[in-house]
Amino acid sequence: MTQSPASPLPPPKERRRLRESTSLTQAQVAAKIGVTSETVRAWESGRSTPRGHKRETYAKFLASVEAEGPAPAAKAAAATTATATPVRSRRSVGRWDSAPLDQGQERGGGRVRAAAEAAGGESPGPAASPDDATKAFDRLYTYAAPGLLRQAYLLTGRRTLARESVERAFQLAWERWPEVAVDRDPAGWVRAAAYEYAMSPWHRLRPSHRHPEAPPADSDDRALLDVLLSLPSSYRRTLLLYDGVGLDLPETAAETEATTPAAAQRLLHAREAVAEQLPALAVPDQLHRRLTELAGAEKLQAPKSTLVRTDGERRTRFWTRSAIAFTVLIFGATALTVRTAPTRYEPVPAPGAVISGVPPRTGPGPLTQADKKLRDKLRKSAMSGPHRLAPEVD
């Protein structure tokens, strides 16, 4: 018996592009095919390949999207999702100044859409004009900055560094806005940049970081913050992303640049360290609640988006002019070197040859007895000679 050839599938990037062209989430596609959203994510990333009946169903879905266009496939998948599967509950929705920890991001897909809805506009995309880019950036900043500021405080335990990390992250996002605007998760892009800056080991060399800042007023908050800061930076970041922000384990592993098993081990060790010193937080839900309370206890105010953009542009202009000046300096030094350098080969003078038989040069020595007699004779004989000319006073 011969097996029928497997249905052809496009490359992983093309699968993701076809799904996004229909404005569907991975959960909606998974409901239509009969798998989980994690499976669809693995298919689109290339970590796994569908087989058997699921492969045929997935291939037909992608073919229908490519042939019929995004609208019919999107309506069909949306109808299937609405009738077959309930809406997945969010673990954490909202901002850190309220009860939840996350910035409107739910586990799984659709984070860009959630961010846009929270900001009061459409999903960020490539801006058609500078005004549109400014408005999109301001919406993203208004939505993500408050919660991100509290996350950076839990990472570092320093209010000034947390504020500086968020400002630098958004300045970098504004500098690379064409890239950030088309990203699937702009808030996640900024969060990763802020985390990297906040956890840089070079901050310990700054004079202002030689002394710790004032701890929280509440004793429980101080104890939890001390435990967090005692964890290794990778464990602290993994714990905050999973139990604080509410990301899935694969997303946490991707953002921390680790494998999923490594991220799981970091999470387990971090929970064990917290539970060892604070037994009341051994339950993940209690830990999530306490992280929320600790983040909301600090009244951290993010600067205005206009100020962040202005400072970022000023910094960019400064470094651009510095780079131009340095380039001109190098060019001038090179031109001067080329101008003054010899244009032909000049042989090096040969070293002098040693000549033998020449007596060494000596200076005047002490007078001998004969020399003294001759000197006295010459002095006496000078008196009998002609008179010396000497000026006379009139």
C-alpha positions as CSV (number, residue, x, y, z in Angstrom):
1,M,0.0,0.0,0.0
2,T,1.4,3.4,-1.0
3,Q,0.9,6.4,1.2
4,S,-0.4,9.6,-0.2
5,P,2.1,12.4,-0.3
6,A,2.0,14.9,2.5
7,S,0.2,18.2,1.8
8,P,2.7,20.9,0.9
9,L,3.1,23.7,3.4
10,P,4.7,27.2,3.0
11,P,7.7,28.2,5.0
12,P,7.1,29.1,8.7
13,K,7.4,32.9,8.0
14,E,4.9,32.6,5.2
15,R,2.5,30.8,7.5
16,R,2.7,33.6,10.0
17,R,2.3,36.2,7.3
18,L,-0.9,34.5,6.0
19,R,-2.4,34.3,9.4
20,E,-1.6,38.0,10.2
21,S,-3.1,39.0,6.8
22,T,-6.5,37.8,8.1
23,S,-6.1,39.7,11.4
24,L,-6.5,36.4,13.3
25,T,-4.8,35.4,16.5
26,Q,-3.1,32.1,17.0
27,A,-5.9,31.0,19.3
28,Q,-8.5,31.5,16.6
29,V,-6.5,29.5,14.1
30,A,-5.9,26.8,16.7
31,A,-9.6,26.5,17.4
32,K,-10.3,26.1,13.7
33,I,-7.7,23.3,13.2
34,G,-8.4,21.7,16.6
35,V,-5.0,22.2,18.3
36,T,-3.7,24.6,21.0
37,S,-2.3,28.1,20.4
38,E,1.1,26.9,21.5
39,T,1.1,24.3,18.7
40,V,0.3,27.0,16.1
41,R,3.1,29.1,17.6
42,A,5.5,26.2,17.2
43,W,4.4,25.7,13.6
44,E,4.9,29.3,12.7
45,S,8.3,29.5,14.4
46,G,9.5,26.3,12.7
47,R,10.1,24.4,15.9
48,S,7.7,21.6,14.8
49,T,5.8,20.5,11.7
50,P,2.2,19.3,11.6
51,R,1.5,15.7,10.5
52,G,-1.3,13.6,9.4
53,H,-4.9,15.0,9.4
54,K,-3.8,18.2,11.2
55,R,-1.3,18.9,8.4
56,E,-4.0,18.5,5.8
57,T,-6.4,20.8,7.7
58,Y,-3.7,23.4,8.2
59,A,-2.5,23.2,4.6
60,K,-6.1,23.7,3.4
61,F,-6.6,26.7,5.7
62,L,-3.4,28.4,4.5
63,A,-4.4,27.6,0.9
64,S,-7.8,29.1,1.4
65,V,-6.3,32.3,2.9
66,E,-3.9,32.6,0.0
67,A,-6.5,31.9,-2.7
68,E,-9.7,33.5,-1.4
69,G,-8.1,36.5,0.4
70,P,-8.0,37.5,4.1
71,A,-11.7,38.5,4.5
72,P,-13.5,35.1,4.0
73,A,-11.0,33.1,6.0
74,A,-11.1,35.6,8.8
75,K,-14.9,35.5,9.0
76,A,-14.9,31.7,8.9
77,A,-12.3,31.4,11.6
78,A,-13.9,34.0,13.8
79,A,-17.3,32.2,13.5
80,T,-15.7,28.9,14.4
81,T,-13.9,30.4,17.4
82,A,-17.0,32.1,18.7
83,T,-19.1,28.9,18.6
84,A,-16.5,26.3,19.5
85,T,-14.2,27.8,22.2
86,P,-14.8,30.2,25.0
87,V,-12.8,33.4,25.4
88,R,-9.5,32.7,27.2
89,S,-9.3,34.5,30.5
90,R,-6.5,36.9,31.0
91,R,-4.1,36.3,33.9
92,S,-3.3,40.0,34.2
93,V,-4.9,42.9,32.3
94,G,-4.5,46.6,33.0
95,R,-1.8,48.7,34.5
96,W,0.4,48.5,37.5
97,D,-1.3,51.5,39.1
98,S,-4.4,49.3,39.5
99,A,-4.6,45.7,40.8
100,P,-3.1,43.7,37.9
101,L,0.5,43.6,36.9
102,D,0.5,43.5,33.1
103,Q,0.2,46.4,30.7
104,G,-2.9,45.0,28.9
105,Q,-1.1,42.0,27.5
106,E,-2.7,38.6,27.6
107,R,-0.9,35.3,27.4
108,G,-0.8,34.2,23.8
109,G,-1.5,36.4,20.7
110,G,-3.2,39.7,20.2
111,R,-1.0,41.9,22.4
112,V,-0.6,44.6,19.8
113,R,-4.4,44.9,19.5
114,A,-4.8,44.9,23.3
115,A,-2.2,47.7,23.5
116,A,-3.9,49.7,20.8
117,E,-7.3,49.4,22.5
118,A,-5.9,50.5,25.8
119,A,-4.3,53.5,24.2
120,G,-7.5,54.5,22.5
121,G,-6.5,54.0,18.9
122,E,-5.7,51.4,16.2
123,S,-2.8,49.0,16.2
124,P,0.5,50.8,15.8
125,G,1.8,50.6,12.3
126,P,4.1,52.4,9.9
127,A,3.2,56.0,10.2
128,A,2.3,57.9,7.0
129,S,3.4,61.2,8.3
130,P,5.5,62.6,11.2
131,D,2.3,63.6,13.0
132,D,0.9,60.1,12.8
133,A,4.2,58.7,14.1
134,T,4.1,61.2,17.0
135,K,0.6,60.3,17.9
136,A,1.2,56.5,17.8
137,F,4.3,56.9,19.9
138,D,2.5,59.0,22.5
139,R,-0.3,56.4,22.7
140,L,2.2,53.6,23.2
141,Y,4.0,55.7,25.9
142,T,0.8,56.6,27.7
143,Y,-0.2,53.0,27.7
144,A,3.0,51.2,28.6
145,A,5.2,53.7,30.6
146,P,3.4,53.6,34.0
147,G,3.5,49.8,34.3
148,L,7.0,49.5,32.8
149,L,8.3,52.0,35.4
150,R,7.1,49.8,38.2
151,Q,8.6,46.7,36.7
152,A,12.0,48.4,36.4
153,Y,11.7,49.4,40.0
154,L,11.2,45.8,41.1
155,L,14.2,44.8,38.9
156,T,16.6,47.3,40.3
157,G,15.2,48.6,43.7
158,R,16.1,52.1,42.6
159,R,13.6,54.7,41.6
160,T,16.0,56.9,39.7
161,L,17.4,54.0,37.7
162,A,13.9,52.7,36.9
163,R,12.9,56.1,35.6
164,E,16.1,56.4,33.5
165,S,15.6,52.9,32.1
166,V,12.1,53.7,30.9
167,E,13.2,57.0,29.4
168,R,16.1,55.4,27.6
169,A,14.0,52.6,26.3
170,F,11.4,54.9,24.8
171,Q,14.1,57.2,23.4
172,L,15.5,54.2,21.6
173,A,12.0,53.2,20.4
174,W,11.5,56.7,19.0
175,E,14.9,56.6,17.3
176,R,13.9,53.3,15.7
177,W,10.2,54.0,15.4
178,P,9.9,52.6,11.8
179,E,11.1,49.2,13.2
180,V,9.1,49.4,16.4
181,A,5.9,50.5,14.7
182,V,5.7,47.3,12.6
183,D,6.6,45.0,15.4
184,R,4.1,42.5,16.6
185,D,4.4,43.6,20.2
186,P,5.7,47.2,20.5
187,A,5.2,47.3,24.2
188,G,7.3,44.1,24.5
189,W,10.0,45.7,22.4
190,V,10.2,48.6,24.7
191,R,10.0,46.3,27.8
192,A,13.0,44.3,26.6
193,A,15.0,47.4,26.0
194,A,14.2,48.8,29.4
195,Y,15.1,45.6,31.1
196,E,18.4,45.4,29.4
197,Y,19.3,48.9,30.4
198,A,18.1,48.5,34.0
199,M,20.1,45.3,34.5
200,S,23.3,46.4,32.9
201,P,26.3,45.5,35.2
202,W,28.0,48.9,34.4
203,H,25.6,50.8,36.7
204,R,27.4,49.5,39.7
205,L,30.4,51.7,38.8
206,R,28.4,54.9,39.0
207,P,29.1,57.0,42.1
208,S,25.4,57.4,42.8
209,H,24.9,53.6,43.1
210,R,27.4,53.1,45.9
211,H,24.7,53.8,48.4
212,P,21.2,52.2,48.4
213,E,18.1,54.3,48.0
214,A,15.4,54.6,50.7
215,P,13.5,51.3,51.1
216,P,9.7,51.0,51.1
217,A,7.9,52.2,54.2
218,D,6.1,48.9,54.8
219,S,8.1,46.1,56.4
220,D,6.5,43.4,54.2
221,D,7.3,45.3,51.1
222,R,10.9,45.8,52.3
223,A,11.2,42.1,52.9
224,L,9.9,41.1,49.5
225,L,12.0,43.7,47.7
226,D,15.1,42.4,49.6
227,V,14.4,38.9,48.5
228,L,13.9,39.9,44.9
229,L,17.2,41.9,44.8
230,S,19.0,38.9,46.4
231,L,18.1,36.7,43.4
232,P,20.4,36.5,40.3
233,S,19.4,39.0,37.6
234,S,18.3,36.2,35.2
235,Y,16.1,34.6,37.9
236,R,14.7,37.9,38.9
237,R,13.8,38.8,35.4
238,T,12.2,35.4,34.7
239,L,10.1,35.6,37.8
240,L,8.9,39.1,37.1
241,L,8.0,38.3,33.5
242,Y,6.1,35.1,34.3
243,D,4.5,35.7,37.7
244,G,4.4,39.5,37.4
245,V,3.7,40.5,33.8
246,G,2.0,37.2,33.0
247,L,3.8,36.0,29.9
248,D,3.8,32.4,28.8
249,L,6.8,30.3,29.5
250,P,7.9,30.2,25.8
251,E,7.5,34.0,25.6
252,T,9.5,34.4,28.8
253,A,12.2,32.2,27.5
254,A,12.3,34.1,24.2
255,E,12.5,37.5,26.0
256,T,15.3,36.3,28.3
257,E,17.2,34.7,25.4
258,A,17.0,31.2,27.0
259,T,15.5,27.9,26.1
260,T,12.1,27.0,27.6
261,P,13.6,24.3,29.9
262,A,16.2,26.8,31.2
263,A,13.5,29.4,31.8
264,A,11.4,26.8,33.7
265,Q,14.4,25.9,35.9
266,R,15.1,29.6,36.6
267,L,11.5,30.1,37.5
268,L,11.4,27.1,39.9
269,H,14.6,28.2,41.6
270,A,13.4,31.7,42.0
271,R,10.1,30.6,43.5
272,E,12.0,28.3,45.9
273,A,14.2,31.1,47.0
274,V,11.3,33.4,47.6
275,A,9.3,30.7,49.4
276,E,12.3,29.8,51.6
277,Q,12.5,33.3,53.0
278,L,8.8,34.2,52.7
279,P,6.8,31.0,53.2
280,A,3.5,32.9,52.7
281,L,4.4,33.5,49.1
282,A,4.9,29.8,48.2
283,V,1.6,29.9,46.2
284,P,2.1,31.6,42.8
285,D,-1.2,33.5,43.1
286,Q,-0.1,35.0,46.4
287,L,3.3,35.9,44.9
288,H,1.5,37.6,42.0
289,R,-0.7,39.5,44.3
290,R,2.2,40.7,46.5
291,L,4.2,41.8,43.4
292,T,1.2,43.8,42.4
293,E,1.0,45.4,45.8
294,L,4.7,46.2,46.0
295,A,4.7,47.7,42.5
296,G,1.7,49.9,43.3
297,A,3.0,51.0,46.7
298,E,5.7,53.2,45.0
299,K,4.2,56.4,43.6
300,L,6.5,56.6,40.5
301,Q,5.6,59.2,37.9
302,A,6.8,58.9,34.3
303,P,7.8,62.1,32.5
304,K,5.7,63.3,29.6
305,S,6.1,61.7,26.3
306,T,7.0,65.1,24.7
307,L,9.9,65.5,27.1
308,V,11.1,61.9,26.4
309,R,11.0,62.5,22.6
310,T,12.7,65.9,22.9
311,D,15.5,64.5,25.1
312,G,15.9,61.6,22.7
313,E,16.2,63.8,19.7
314,R,18.6,66.1,21.5
315,R,20.8,63.1,22.4
316,T,20.7,61.8,18.9
317,R,21.7,65.1,17.5
318,F,24.6,65.4,20.0
319,W,26.0,61.9,19.2
320,T,25.5,62.5,15.5
321,R,27.5,65.8,15.6
322,S,30.1,64.2,17.8
323,A,30.5,61.4,15.3
324,I,30.8,63.8,12.4
325,A,33.4,65.9,14.3
326,F,35.4,62.8,15.1
327,T,35.2,61.7,11.5
328,V,36.4,65.1,10.3
329,L,39.2,65.0,12.8
330,I,40.4,61.6,11.6
331,F,40.1,62.7,8.0
332,G,42.2,65.9,8.7
333,A,44.8,63.9,10.5
334,T,45.0,61.4,7.7
335,A,45.3,64.2,5.1
336,L,48.0,65.9,7.1
337,T,49.9,62.6,7.3
338,V,49.6,62.0,3.6
339,R,50.7,65.5,2.9
340,T,53.8,65.5,5.1
341,A,54.9,61.9,4.6
342,P,57.9,61.3,2.2
343,T,56.9,60.3,-1.3
344,R,60.1,58.4,-2.1
345,Y,62.4,56.0,-0.3
346,E,65.1,57.7,1.7
347,P,67.8,55.2,2.7
348,V,68.9,55.2,6.3
349,P,72.5,56.5,6.8
350,A,75.0,53.7,7.4
351,P,76.5,53.5,10.9
352,G,80.0,55.0,11.2
353,A,83.0,52.6,10.9
354,V,85.4,52.2,13.8
355,I,88.9,53.5,13.0
356,S,91.9,52.2,15.0
357,G,95.1,54.0,15.8
358,V,93.7,57.4,16.7
359,P,94.7,58.6,20.1
360,P,91.9,59.6,22.4
361,R,91.0,63.2,22.7
362,T,92.4,64.7,25.9
363,G,91.9,68.1,27.6
364,P,94.5,70.4,29.1
365,G,96.3,68.9,32.0
366,P,98.4,70.3,34.9
367,L,101.5,72.3,33.9
368,T,104.8,70.6,34.2
369,Q,107.9,72.3,35.6
370,A,109.2,73.1,32.2
371,D,105.9,74.6,31.2
372,K,106.0,76.8,34.2
373,K,109.5,78.1,33.4
374,L,108.5,78.9,29.9
375,R,105.4,80.8,31.2
376,D,107.5,82.9,33.5
377,K,110.0,83.6,30.8
378,L,107.4,84.8,28.4
379,R,105.9,87.0,31.0
380,K,109.2,88.7,31.7
381,S,110.1,89.1,28.1
382,A,106.9,90.9,27.3
383,M,108.1,93.9,29.5
384,S,111.1,94.6,27.1
385,G,109.0,94.6,24.0
386,P,107.1,97.5,22.4
387,H,104.7,99.5,24.5
388,R,101.2,98.3,24.5
389,L,98.5,100.6,23.4
390,A,96.3,101.7,26.2
391,P,93.6,104.5,26.3
392,E,94.7,107.6,28.1
393,V,92.4,110.2,29.6
394,D,92.9,113.7,28.1
